Amino acid sequence: MKQSIFFGRKVVAATFVMAVFGWGIGFYGPPIFLYAVIQRTGWSLPLCSAAVTLHFLAGTLVVVNLPVLYKRLGLPRTTVLGSILLGIGVYGWSVADQPYQLFLAALLSGLGWVTMGAAAVNALISPWFVARRPAALAMAYNGASIGGVIFSSAWVFLIDRIGFTQAALGVGLVSIATIAVLSIKVFKLRPEDLGQYADGADQPPEQVAVSPGSTTTSLWRNRRFVTLAAAMSLGLFAQIGLITHLFLLLVDHVTEAKAGLAMGLATASAIAGRFLVGWLMPPNANRRTVACLSYGCQLLGCLVMTGLGNFPDLLWLGVILFGAGIGNATSLPPLIAQAEFPRQQTQRVVTLIVATAQGCYAFAPAFFGALKSLGGSHGELLLLGLAAGIQGLAILALVLGNRRSAQQIPEFSRPSL
């Protein structure tokens, strides 16, 4: 029997909560973990940065195989299993007293967190929303930014008050319990289970025929796909590389508490940036152009922060500008894919660009860490300059693919949820 209340709203809310834990622990946690491990063990920055790289690289193996895991285990079981692996992995970060133990922990945490990452959010939202997907994704992805706002400071506070081990144990248990409840109550349901259709419509959405040759190989010969994947990879490489070392960079200028607040401010700015894009972007706007503006904002933020040595107060302006594009770097590429590819291809395109980007940005922590160590007293400027330059390359990639095509799918308007 068809229900009168569209269940998709609950799916968005539940996905929002999942993203809070997924990003709060698996994305914004490693910069704090990196600092905590170095403080506890005295291990070198390149060594610990390599563990962060393994964390993100391991996630690539899961992202590219998420459709298979969903088919074999189901989306709810996959998500719960991921939360368990993430909890065990973070606990391992807190107790590792040998490098091999740290890398094993990073492997587990990396395999787990992506089941609550960008591809998972898109997979949860897609069955419930088509025309209103931009607004739905924007709301769900805001959970990622809220996770950064909450956990960036919470990790610093908890580790200082109760220790890394107890903090990891407590947060891990709360995360696993929450994801288990959401999976049982919400994630296991699909529109057809409730007699509903995407967007709360009275009938299924119009099916668009898939063009011949829509294989993975053909996508890599598609100009729009290649430039979109390159832009997302470059943008996130710069973003992850800088975010991983941002806490270490900031504590050279301010206290640990203020550095945690600054990290939280960056993610709060991500909410504002995503809100502006999700609700103020004109219905027929070229989404690649919007993404270029977002990357440009981050580039400007990096340049502003190069003046921290002489003007410490620039910290706040820099993290606001840089943070304004953090969320859009994850949420805009799927929206661009929705506008430029047939509906039946969108899930494949999103999975591939996310997996490609993660495979690239996974190496950013180790690369940026090595550069900071080799740069000596100039390491900070090298990191910020490199991040700005790579953001510029991401803009270039988007511009190269910013040509309208007769095959481009019309963009949807943004009715409210």
VMD Tcl script that draws the C-alpha trace (Angstrom):
set ca {
  {0.00 0.00 0.00}
  {1.40 3.38 -1.02}
  {2.30 5.61 1.88}
  {1.17 9.23 1.91}
  {4.44 10.60 3.28}
  {7.39 10.43 0.92}
  {10.04 8.28 2.62}
  {12.83 9.92 0.64}
  {12.90 12.74 3.18}
  {13.87 10.26 5.89}
  {16.52 8.80 3.60}
  {18.09 12.24 3.20}
  {18.08 12.78 6.98}
  {19.57 9.34 7.67}
  {22.22 9.80 4.98}
  {23.07 13.17 6.53}
  {23.73 11.46 9.89}
  {25.78 8.72 8.21}
  {27.92 11.38 6.52}
  {28.51 13.11 9.86}
  {30.18 9.99 11.22}
  {31.80 8.90 7.95}
  {33.59 12.17 7.26}
  {33.96 13.22 10.88}
  {35.93 10.05 11.64}
  {37.35 8.89 8.31}
  {38.06 12.18 6.52}
  {38.60 14.90 9.13}
  {39.99 12.50 11.74}
  {43.33 11.55 10.10}
  {44.87 15.06 10.39}
  {44.24 14.91 14.15}
  {45.32 11.26 14.36}
  {48.53 12.16 12.53}
  {49.39 14.80 15.13}
  {48.39 12.54 18.06}
  {50.52 9.64 16.83}
  {53.56 11.86 16.28}
  {53.16 13.38 19.75}
  {52.78 9.94 21.38}
  {55.47 8.00 19.51}
  {57.90 10.57 18.13}
  {57.77 8.90 14.72}
  {58.68 11.01 11.68}
  {56.17 13.07 9.69}
  {56.85 11.19 6.40}
  {56.20 7.84 8.13}
  {52.90 8.92 9.67}
  {51.88 10.73 6.48}
  {52.41 7.47 4.60}
  {49.91 5.82 6.97}
  {47.35 8.48 6.06}
  {48.06 7.79 2.39}
  {47.43 4.08 2.97}
  {44.17 4.99 4.73}
  {42.87 6.80 1.65}
  {44.43 4.39 -0.85}
  {42.78 1.38 0.79}
  {39.44 3.12 0.43}
  {39.88 3.18 -3.34}
  {39.69 -0.63 -3.43}
  {36.29 -0.48 -1.76}
  {34.91 2.47 -3.75}
  {35.55 0.83 -7.10}
  {33.88 -2.37 -5.87}
  {30.96 -0.82 -4.00}
  {28.38 -1.85 -6.66}
  {29.57 -5.46 -6.32}
  {29.49 -5.31 -2.52}
  {25.99 -3.82 -2.58}
  {24.85 -6.60 -4.89}
  {26.35 -9.41 -2.81}
  {25.93 -8.13 0.74}
  {23.29 -5.48 0.33}
  {23.76 -1.79 1.04}
  {22.79 -1.98 4.76}
  {25.21 -4.84 5.59}
  {28.02 -3.21 3.62}
  {27.57 0.07 5.49}
  {27.45 -1.56 8.93}
  {30.50 -3.69 8.14}
  {32.32 -0.56 7.02}
  {31.50 1.25 10.27}
  {32.90 -1.71 12.25}
  {36.14 -1.75 10.25}
  {36.45 2.02 10.69}
  {35.97 1.75 14.46}
  {38.55 -1.02 14.79}
  {40.98 0.87 12.56}
  {40.80 4.13 14.51}
  {41.27 2.22 17.75}
  {44.36 0.69 16.14}
  {45.70 4.18 15.37}
  {45.44 5.00 19.08}
  {47.31 1.95 20.40}
  {49.91 1.24 17.69}
  {53.41 1.11 19.15}
  {55.11 -0.29 16.05}
  {54.96 1.17 12.51}
  {53.50 -2.03 11.05}
  {50.63 -1.82 13.54}
  {49.94 1.76 12.45}
  {49.80 0.72 8.81}
  {47.49 -2.20 9.60}
  {45.18 0.18 11.47}
  {45.27 2.62 8.54}
  {44.35 -0.21 6.17}
  {41.27 -1.12 8.23}
  {40.11 2.46 8.76}
  {40.55 3.19 5.05}
  {38.56 0.15 3.97}
  {35.76 1.10 6.34}
  {35.18 4.83 6.01}
  {34.40 4.93 2.28}
  {31.26 2.83 2.84}
  {29.95 6.06 4.40}
  {31.64 8.35 1.86}
  {30.69 10.20 -1.33}
  {29.84 7.15 -3.47}
  {27.70 5.72 -0.67}
  {25.78 8.98 -0.28}
  {25.07 9.06 -4.00}
  {23.97 5.40 -3.98}
  {21.54 6.02 -1.11}
  {20.02 9.19 -2.60}
  {19.82 8.16 -6.28}
  {16.87 5.70 -6.03}
  {14.76 8.30 -4.24}
  {15.54 11.47 -6.19}
  {16.02 12.34 -9.85}
  {14.74 15.85 -10.61}
  {15.37 16.97 -7.03}
  {18.67 15.16 -6.67}
  {20.86 18.32 -6.55}
  {18.98 19.63 -3.49}
  {18.83 16.17 -1.88}
  {22.55 15.56 -2.36}
  {23.39 19.04 -1.08}
  {21.45 18.38 2.13}
  {22.96 14.92 2.60}
  {26.50 16.10 1.87}
  {26.11 18.84 4.47}
  {26.40 15.99 6.97}
  {30.02 15.64 5.82}
  {30.68 19.28 6.65}
  {28.84 19.07 9.97}
  {31.00 16.05 10.74}
  {34.07 18.20 10.19}
  {32.71 21.02 12.34}
  {31.91 18.65 15.20}
  {34.78 16.20 15.07}
  {37.65 18.57 14.22}
  {37.31 20.14 17.66}
  {35.82 17.09 19.39}
  {38.81 14.88 18.57}
  {41.22 17.47 19.99}
  {39.07 17.92 23.11}
  {38.51 14.19 23.74}
  {42.11 13.20 23.15}
  {43.27 15.92 25.54}
  {40.74 14.99 28.24}
  {40.46 11.19 28.13}
  {43.27 10.10 25.82}
  {43.33 8.90 22.23}
  {42.50 5.28 23.07}
  {39.36 6.03 25.08}
  {38.25 8.65 22.56}
  {38.63 6.20 19.68}
  {36.77 3.48 21.58}
  {33.87 5.72 22.58}
  {33.39 7.39 19.21}
  {33.72 4.06 17.42}
  {31.01 2.37 19.48}
  {28.59 5.28 19.06}
  {29.23 5.31 15.31}
  {28.65 1.56 14.88}
  {25.43 1.63 16.92}
  {24.07 4.62 15.00}
  {24.85 3.20 11.56}
  {23.32 -0.16 12.53}
  {20.03 1.50 13.55}
  {19.92 3.63 10.39}
  {20.63 0.59 8.20}
  {17.83 -1.44 9.76}
  {15.27 1.35 9.85}
  {16.04 3.30 6.68}
  {18.81 2.12 4.35}
  {17.30 -1.31 3.66}
  {14.17 0.23 2.09}
  {13.77 1.27 -1.54}
  {10.92 3.16 -3.24}
  {9.37 -0.01 -4.69}
  {9.21 -1.56 -1.22}
  {6.79 1.19 -0.17}
  {4.95 1.57 -3.46}
  {6.59 4.95 -4.03}
  {8.51 6.57 -6.88}
  {11.49 8.91 -7.08}
  {10.82 12.51 -5.96}
  {7.51 11.41 -4.43}
  {5.91 11.32 -7.88}
  {2.75 9.35 -8.73}
  {4.50 7.46 -11.52}
  {8.05 6.34 -12.33}
  {10.33 8.90 -14.04}
  {10.66 8.83 -17.79}
  {13.34 6.39 -18.88}
  {16.09 7.72 -21.13}
  {17.62 5.28 -23.57}
  {21.27 4.56 -23.02}
  {23.41 5.36 -26.02}
  {25.40 2.49 -27.56}
  {28.93 1.96 -26.40}
  {28.39 3.18 -22.82}
  {31.09 0.90 -21.46}
  {33.80 1.88 -19.04}
  {36.33 1.85 -21.89}
  {34.24 4.25 -23.96}
  {33.91 6.60 -21.01}
  {37.68 7.00 -20.89}
  {37.49 8.20 -24.51}
  {34.80 10.72 -23.57}
  {36.16 14.29 -23.24}
  {33.60 15.32 -20.64}
  {34.27 12.26 -18.47}
  {38.06 12.53 -18.64}
  {38.12 16.24 -17.82}
  {35.59 15.77 -15.00}
  {37.61 12.91 -13.49}
  {40.83 14.93 -13.84}
  {39.33 18.01 -12.22}
  {37.93 16.06 -9.27}
  {41.22 14.19 -8.83}
  {43.35 17.33 -8.94}
  {41.05 19.35 -6.70}
  {40.87 16.64 -4.07}
  {44.61 15.93 -4.29}
  {45.31 19.55 -3.33}
  {42.53 19.56 -0.75}
  {43.41 16.30 1.01}
  {47.12 17.00 0.92}
  {46.64 20.36 2.64}
  {43.89 19.26 5.05}
  {46.02 16.33 6.26}
  {48.79 18.69 7.34}
  {46.68 21.76 8.10}
  {46.45 21.03 11.83}
  {50.23 20.59 12.04}
  {50.67 23.78 10.05}
  {48.30 25.78 12.25}
  {49.75 24.69 15.61}
  {52.97 26.45 14.59}
  {51.04 29.73 14.80}
  {48.21 29.16 17.32}
  {47.30 26.83 20.20}
  {45.98 23.31 19.63}
  {42.50 24.42 20.68}
  {42.49 27.31 18.21}
  {43.86 25.05 15.48}
  {40.96 22.66 16.11}
  {38.52 25.56 15.95}
  {40.08 26.71 12.69}
  {39.63 23.23 11.21}
  {36.02 23.35 12.32}
  {35.60 26.82 10.82}
  {36.87 25.52 7.49}
  {34.20 22.84 7.43}
  {31.53 25.27 8.62}
  {32.49 27.38 5.61}
  {32.01 24.26 3.48}
  {28.37 24.20 4.57}
  {27.91 27.81 3.52}
  {29.64 27.16 0.20}
  {27.53 24.11 -0.56}
  {24.36 25.95 0.51}
  {25.09 28.81 -1.87}
  {25.67 26.40 -4.73}
  {22.69 24.16 -3.97}
  {20.12 26.91 -3.55}
  {21.39 29.98 -5.43}
  {22.76 28.32 -8.56}
  {20.39 29.12 -11.47}
  {18.53 26.07 -12.84}
  {20.25 26.32 -16.23}
  {23.68 27.26 -14.90}
  {26.73 25.57 -16.33}
  {27.82 23.45 -13.36}
  {31.42 23.29 -14.57}
  {31.63 27.07 -14.34}
  {30.26 26.95 -10.81}
  {32.90 24.34 -9.92}
  {35.61 26.60 -11.37}
  {34.49 29.41 -9.05}
  {34.60 27.02 -6.10}
  {38.14 25.86 -6.88}
  {39.14 29.50 -7.40}
  {37.93 30.33 -3.92}
  {40.13 27.57 -2.46}
  {43.09 28.75 -4.51}
  {42.66 32.26 -3.08}
  {42.44 30.83 0.45}
  {45.78 29.05 0.01}
  {47.41 32.25 -1.18}
  {46.01 34.21 1.78}
  {47.42 31.66 4.24}
  {50.93 32.12 2.84}
  {51.02 35.30 4.90}
  {50.49 33.55 8.25}
  {54.10 34.02 9.29}
  {53.79 37.80 9.26}
  {50.05 38.21 9.79}
  {48.65 35.36 11.97}
  {45.14 36.82 11.84}
  {45.00 35.89 8.14}
  {44.43 32.35 9.44}
  {40.70 32.92 9.79}
  {40.19 34.51 6.37}
  {42.32 31.84 4.72}
  {40.49 28.88 6.24}
  {37.11 30.44 5.42}
  {38.04 30.88 1.74}
  {39.65 27.46 1.50}
  {36.83 25.80 3.42}
  {34.12 27.33 1.22}
  {35.08 24.91 -1.54}
  {35.69 21.76 0.53}
  {32.15 20.42 0.26}
  {31.64 21.43 -3.36}
  {34.75 19.50 -4.41}
  {32.87 16.34 -3.43}
  {29.26 17.21 -4.26}
  {29.57 19.17 -7.53}
  {31.18 16.44 -9.72}
  {28.18 14.05 -9.26}
  {25.86 16.92 -10.17}
  {27.93 17.68 -13.26}
  {27.74 13.99 -14.17}
  {23.95 14.04 -13.77}
  {23.73 16.98 -16.17}
  {26.10 15.59 -18.79}
  {25.36 11.85 -18.92}
  {22.22 9.72 -19.38}
  {20.50 8.71 -16.16}
  {21.42 5.03 -16.57}
  {25.10 5.95 -16.85}
  {25.22 8.37 -13.94}
  {25.88 5.79 -11.21}
  {28.74 4.25 -13.20}
  {30.22 7.66 -13.98}
  {30.00 8.79 -10.34}
  {31.58 5.54 -9.09}
  {34.45 5.85 -11.57}
  {35.23 9.51 -10.95}
  {35.11 9.01 -7.17}
  {37.34 5.92 -7.39}
  {39.76 7.70 -9.75}
  {39.90 10.76 -7.52}
  {40.45 8.69 -4.40}
  {43.16 6.67 -6.08}
  {44.95 9.94 -6.90}
  {44.39 11.92 -3.71}
  {45.35 8.92 -1.58}
  {49.00 9.75 -2.36}
  {48.59 13.41 -1.39}
  {49.26 13.03 2.38}
  {52.59 11.26 1.81}
  {53.58 13.63 -0.99}
  {52.74 16.77 0.98}
  {54.37 15.31 4.11}
  {57.62 14.57 2.28}
  {57.58 18.03 0.72}
  {57.08 19.70 4.10}
  {59.98 17.76 5.61}
  {62.32 18.44 2.68}
  {61.33 22.10 2.53}
  {62.61 22.81 6.03}
  {61.77 26.36 7.05}
  {60.06 26.91 3.69}
  {57.93 23.76 3.95}
  {54.79 25.68 4.89}
  {54.99 27.98 1.87}
  {55.73 25.03 -0.40}
  {52.60 23.21 0.81}
  {50.33 26.22 0.34}
  {51.85 27.13 -3.03}
  {51.56 23.56 -4.29}
  {47.91 23.33 -3.21}
  {47.11 26.61 -4.97}
  {48.86 25.52 -8.17}
  {47.04 22.18 -8.31}
  {43.70 23.91 -7.75}
  {44.56 26.03 -10.79}
  {45.10 22.86 -12.83}
  {41.70 21.57 -11.70}
  {40.11 24.77 -13.02}
  {41.93 24.29 -16.32}
  {40.62 20.71 -16.63}
  {37.04 21.89 -16.13}
  {37.47 24.65 -18.71}
  {38.84 22.20 -21.29}
  {35.71 20.07 -20.91}
  {33.33 23.01 -20.64}
  {31.83 22.61 -24.08}
  {28.12 22.03 -24.52}
  {27.28 18.90 -26.44}
  {24.18 17.88 -28.32}
  {24.12 14.77 -26.15}
  {24.19 16.72 -22.88}
  {21.27 15.91 -20.64}
  {19.11 18.95 -19.78}
  {19.71 20.17 -16.25}
  {16.90 19.96 -13.75}
  {15.36 22.72 -11.74}
  {15.72 22.69 -8.00}
  {12.28 22.37 -6.41}
  {12.40 22.22 -2.64}
  {12.47 18.87 -0.86}
}
mol new
graphics top color blue
foreach p $ca { graphics top sphere $p radius 0.5 }
foreach p [lrange $ca 0 end-1] q [lrange $ca 1 end] { graphics top cylinder $p $q radius 0.2 }
display resetview
